[in-house]
Amino acid sequence: TSLVVGSLVWVEDPDDAWIDGEVVEVKGEDIKVLCTSGKTVVVKASNIYPKDAEAPPCGVDDMTKLAYLHEPGVLQNLRSRYDMNEIYTYTGNILIAVNPFRRLPHLYDSHMMAQYKGAAFGELSPHPFAVADAAYRLMMNEGISQSILVSGESGAGKTESTKLLMRYLAYMGGRAAAEGRTVEQQVLESNPVLEAFGNAKTVRNNNSR
């Protein structure tokens, strides 16, 4: 993208990672940017990313809808949604979760599971239940085993996300009680055994996989 005076851009910032601003001067590869913080910086053109002036302030639920799928654009979208208490965002068929570090029980109750049951992927708001439902439907319709990869750094919320996926799959697989416990309860109660095979204490998490 060619940079001209008036272009809206993102530049690296030592405190906020990225900050937006407007190009006020172009001298070859040296670009002067007036940041929204009020400071003016001069950076190389190769270190500048264009900003989508038409991106909605509340963000988009699928980042493939973004005009620019670069690091500052992705981070800004996730931040905008997080500020609206929307912790889940799609990038195509990938679900990105931002750990809220607090309980959000209304997002995971039985009513929510019933909503996602059989719903087309992307029809409802991004959610682990949507991913689990898509995998379950493919397994049942095509008779092929499915895998769901949950990745992230320590403290990102992998364990909780996995529990939600397991809970939904148990919900879909049947809830007939055995010895007073539902299938869902039995599956979730197996989690401590699974954790024993690969968990350790880290700086960010006392019980990290």
C-alpha positions as CSV (number, residue, x, y, z in Angstrom):
1,T,0.0,0.0,0.0
2,S,1.5,3.4,-1.0
3,L,1.8,5.8,1.8
4,V,0.7,9.5,1.3
5,V,0.0,12.4,3.6
6,G,-3.3,11.6,5.3
7,S,-2.9,7.8,5.3
8,L,-4.1,6.1,8.5
9,V,-1.5,3.7,9.7
10,W,-0.3,1.5,12.6
11,V,3.2,2.0,14.0
12,E,5.0,0.0,16.7
13,D,4.9,1.5,20.2
14,P,7.1,0.4,23.2
15,D,4.2,0.7,25.7
16,D,1.2,-0.4,23.7
17,A,2.8,-2.7,21.1
18,W,1.0,-0.8,18.3
19,I,-0.6,2.6,18.1
20,D,-2.6,4.2,15.3
21,G,-1.9,7.6,13.7
22,E,-1.9,9.6,10.5
23,V,0.9,10.2,8.0
24,V,1.9,13.9,8.1
25,E,5.1,13.8,6.0
26,V,6.8,11.4,3.5
27,K,10.5,11.6,2.7
28,G,11.5,8.6,0.8
29,E,11.5,5.6,3.2
30,D,11.2,7.9,6.3
31,I,7.6,8.5,7.3
32,K,6.5,11.0,9.9
33,V,3.3,9.9,11.8
34,L,1.2,11.9,14.2
35,C,-0.1,9.3,16.6
36,T,-3.5,9.5,18.3
37,S,-1.6,9.7,21.6
38,G,-0.3,13.1,20.5
39,K,3.3,12.2,19.9
40,T,5.0,12.4,16.5
41,V,7.4,9.6,15.4
42,V,9.5,9.0,12.3
43,V,9.6,5.4,11.1
44,K,10.7,3.4,8.1
45,A,7.9,2.7,5.6
46,S,8.6,-1.1,5.9
47,N,7.6,-0.9,9.6
48,I,4.3,0.7,9.0
49,Y,1.0,-1.1,8.5
50,P,-2.2,0.4,6.9
51,K,-5.2,0.9,9.2
52,D,-8.7,0.1,8.0
53,A,-10.7,3.3,8.5
54,E,-13.9,1.5,7.9
55,A,-13.5,-1.2,10.5
56,P,-16.5,-1.2,12.9
57,P,-15.6,0.2,16.4
58,C,-17.0,-3.0,18.0
59,G,-14.8,-5.3,15.8
60,V,-15.9,-8.1,13.5
61,D,-16.8,-11.7,14.6
62,D,-14.7,-13.3,11.8
63,M,-11.3,-11.7,11.1
64,T,-11.4,-12.9,7.5
65,K,-13.8,-9.9,7.1
66,L,-10.9,-7.5,8.0
67,A,-9.5,-5.4,5.1
68,Y,-6.0,-6.0,6.5
69,L,-5.2,-9.2,8.3
70,H,-1.9,-8.1,9.9
71,E,-0.8,-8.1,13.6
72,P,-2.0,-4.7,14.6
73,G,-5.3,-5.2,12.8
74,V,-5.9,-8.5,14.5
75,L,-4.9,-7.3,18.0
76,Q,-7.1,-4.2,17.6
77,N,-10.1,-6.3,16.6
78,L,-9.6,-8.7,19.5
79,R,-9.3,-5.8,21.9
80,S,-12.4,-4.1,20.6
81,R,-14.4,-7.3,21.0
82,Y,-12.9,-8.0,24.4
83,D,-14.0,-4.5,25.6
84,M,-17.5,-5.5,24.5
85,N,-17.2,-8.7,26.6
86,E,-17.0,-10.8,23.4
87,I,-14.1,-13.1,24.2
88,Y,-14.4,-15.4,21.2
89,T,-13.6,-14.5,17.6
90,Y,-13.3,-16.6,14.4
91,T,-10.6,-16.5,11.8
92,G,-12.3,-18.7,9.2
93,N,-12.9,-22.0,11.0
94,I,-10.4,-21.2,13.7
95,L,-11.7,-20.0,17.1
96,I,-9.6,-17.5,19.0
97,A,-10.3,-17.2,22.7
98,V,-9.1,-14.3,24.9
99,N,-9.0,-15.4,28.6
100,P,-11.4,-13.1,30.5
101,F,-9.9,-14.1,33.9
102,R,-13.4,-14.3,35.4
103,R,-16.4,-16.6,35.4
104,L,-19.0,-16.1,32.6
105,P,-21.5,-18.8,33.4
106,H,-24.2,-17.4,31.2
107,L,-22.1,-18.3,28.1
108,Y,-22.0,-22.0,28.9
109,D,-25.3,-23.1,30.4
110,S,-27.6,-25.8,29.0
111,H,-29.7,-23.2,27.1
112,M,-26.6,-22.1,25.2
113,M,-25.7,-25.7,24.3
114,A,-29.2,-26.2,23.0
115,Q,-28.8,-23.1,20.8
116,Y,-25.7,-24.4,19.1
117,K,-27.0,-27.9,18.6
118,G,-27.3,-28.4,14.9
119,A,-26.7,-24.8,14.0
120,A,-24.6,-24.1,10.9
121,F,-21.0,-23.1,11.7
122,G,-20.8,-19.3,11.7
123,E,-24.6,-18.8,12.0
124,L,-24.3,-17.9,15.7
125,S,-21.7,-16.0,17.7
126,P,-18.2,-17.5,17.9
127,H,-18.1,-20.1,20.6
128,P,-16.4,-23.4,21.6
129,F,-19.8,-25.1,21.4
130,A,-19.9,-24.2,17.6
131,V,-16.5,-25.9,17.1
132,A,-17.5,-29.0,19.0
133,D,-20.8,-29.2,17.2
134,A,-19.2,-29.0,13.8
135,A,-16.7,-31.7,14.7
136,Y,-19.5,-33.9,16.1
137,R,-21.7,-33.4,13.0
138,L,-18.8,-34.3,10.6
139,M,-18.0,-37.4,12.7
140,M,-21.7,-38.6,12.6
141,N,-22.4,-37.7,9.0
142,E,-19.2,-38.9,7.4
143,G,-18.2,-41.6,9.8
144,I,-14.6,-40.1,10.1
145,S,-12.8,-39.4,13.4
146,Q,-12.3,-35.8,14.1
147,S,-9.6,-33.8,16.0
148,I,-9.9,-30.4,17.7
149,L,-6.5,-28.8,18.4
150,V,-6.4,-26.4,21.4
151,S,-3.2,-24.4,21.7
152,G,-1.9,-21.4,23.5
153,E,0.7,-20.3,26.0
154,S,0.5,-21.0,29.8
155,G,-2.5,-19.4,31.3
156,A,-4.3,-18.8,28.0
157,G,-7.3,-20.9,29.0
158,K,-6.6,-24.2,27.2
159,T,-7.8,-26.4,30.0
160,E,-11.0,-24.5,30.4
161,S,-11.6,-24.5,26.7
162,T,-11.0,-28.2,26.5
163,K,-13.5,-28.8,29.4
164,L,-16.1,-26.8,27.5
165,L,-15.5,-28.9,24.3
166,M,-15.7,-32.1,26.3
167,R,-18.9,-31.0,28.1
168,Y,-20.6,-30.2,24.8
169,L,-19.6,-33.5,23.2
170,A,-20.8,-35.4,26.2
171,Y,-24.1,-33.4,26.0
172,M,-24.5,-34.4,22.3
173,G,-23.4,-38.0,22.9
174,G,-26.2,-38.7,25.4
175,R,-27.0,-38.0,29.0
176,A,-28.2,-41.3,30.3
177,A,-27.4,-41.7,33.9
178,A,-25.1,-44.5,35.1
179,E,-24.7,-45.0,38.9
180,G,-26.3,-41.6,39.5
181,R,-23.9,-39.8,37.2
182,T,-24.6,-38.5,33.7
183,V,-22.3,-39.2,30.7
184,E,-21.3,-35.5,30.9
185,Q,-20.3,-35.8,34.5
186,Q,-18.3,-38.9,33.9
187,V,-16.3,-37.4,31.1
188,L,-15.5,-34.2,33.0
189,E,-14.5,-36.2,36.1
190,S,-11.9,-37.9,34.0
191,N,-10.1,-34.6,33.4
192,P,-7.9,-34.8,36.6
193,V,-6.6,-38.2,35.4
194,L,-5.7,-36.7,32.0
195,E,-4.0,-33.7,33.6
196,A,-1.8,-36.0,35.7
197,F,-0.1,-37.1,32.5
198,G,1.2,-33.7,31.5
199,N,0.7,-30.8,33.9
200,A,3.2,-28.6,35.7
201,K,3.3,-25.3,37.6
202,T,4.5,-22.3,35.7
203,V,5.0,-18.6,36.5
204,R,1.5,-17.8,35.1
205,N,-0.4,-20.8,36.0
206,N,-0.3,-23.3,39.0
207,N,-1.8,-26.0,36.8
208,S,-0.7,-25.7,33.2
209,R,-0.7,-28.3,30.5
